């Protein structure tokens, strides 16, 4: 099973991705958020196999910065 985290500030986008992925038993959604800082915590704590990360996120830390921070912390995404 592929463990997936979804990071996007648009609720509709997260819901749509979740709905599509949940149709396939190979995927398990382990978490989702709409915030870059929370994305770092989520990935650090849940250790998903794949992170679907929006590039533009509100609140100061965008998707690219969040991804860089996760990589600095030596977490494979």
Secondary structure, 3 states (H helix, E strand, C coil): CEEEEEECCCHHHHHHHHHHHHCCCCEEEEEEECCHHHHHHHHHHHCCCEEEECCCCCCCCCHHHHHHHHHHCCCCC
